[in-house]
Amino acid sequence: MHRVCAWCKKSLAKNTSVQEEDVSHGICPDCKTALLSADSYTHLGAFLESLEVPVALIDQDRHILYANDQALTLSIKNRGNYKGELGGDFIQCIHANNENGCGESEHCGACVIKSSVEHTYRTGENVNSAKGLQEVRTQRGIERLYLSISTIKRGDLVVLRVEEDAAPIKAE
């Protein structure tokens, strides 16, 4: 099994006898130290900007406090106009527009972003590369995004990593 850091993508351990599809994720000591020992959100924001993957800082009510430049590529939002939004609003989830808002439709129970963030808040346990599907509004219309989600708790915040993933292979 080939293990890589879910945050910076550095190899954690290698076994060259396995195929590339056999990848497991964790967090490397450098990223864990940076995430857990940052003494201010400014320092943490600088660290998050240095990552080459989309990352957001989420509060206990699932509101986005900070999204790095990579995360902004998943959204039509501009820097600064997303703060305080819920994840579904940020990525323009088609279910976030229901009358009760993001996280409150019958579809939201299966949302990998919502469930991963809530799990990490509730238990303090990291989520590593949970797979999910989001239908989002784009300039081209409604599209499906296959996602890989990782979370880690830092104080009273959750750091959320979102990456686009490949569509699952259908069994024939």
Stockholm file with secondary structure:
# STOCKHOLM 1.0

chainA/1-172         MHRVCAWCKKSLAKNTSVQEEDVSHGICPDCKTALLSADSYTHLGAFLESLEVPVALIDQDRHILYANDQALTLSIKNRGNYKGELGGDFIQCIHANNENGCGESEHCGACVIKSSVEHTYRTGENVNSAKGLQEVRTQRGIERLYLSISTIKRGDLVVLRVEEDAAPIKAE
#=GR chainA/1-172 SS CEEEETTTCCEEECCTTSCTTCEEEECCHHHHHHHHHCSSHHHHHHHHHHSSSCEEEECTTSBEEEECHHHHTTSSCCTTSSTTCBHHHHTTBTTTTSTTCTTCSTTGGGCHHHHHHHHHHHHCCCEEEEEEEEEEEETTEEEEEEEEEEEEEETTEEEEEEEECCCCCCCC
#=GC SS_cons         CEEEETTTCCEEECCTTSCTTCEEEECCHHHHHHHHHCSSHHHHHHHHHHSSSCEEEECTTSBEEEECHHHHTTSSCCTTSSTTCBHHHHTTBTTTTSTTCTTCSTTGGGCHHHHHHHHHHHHCCCEEEEEEEEEEEETTEEEEEEEEEEEEEETTEEEEEEEECCCCCCCC
//
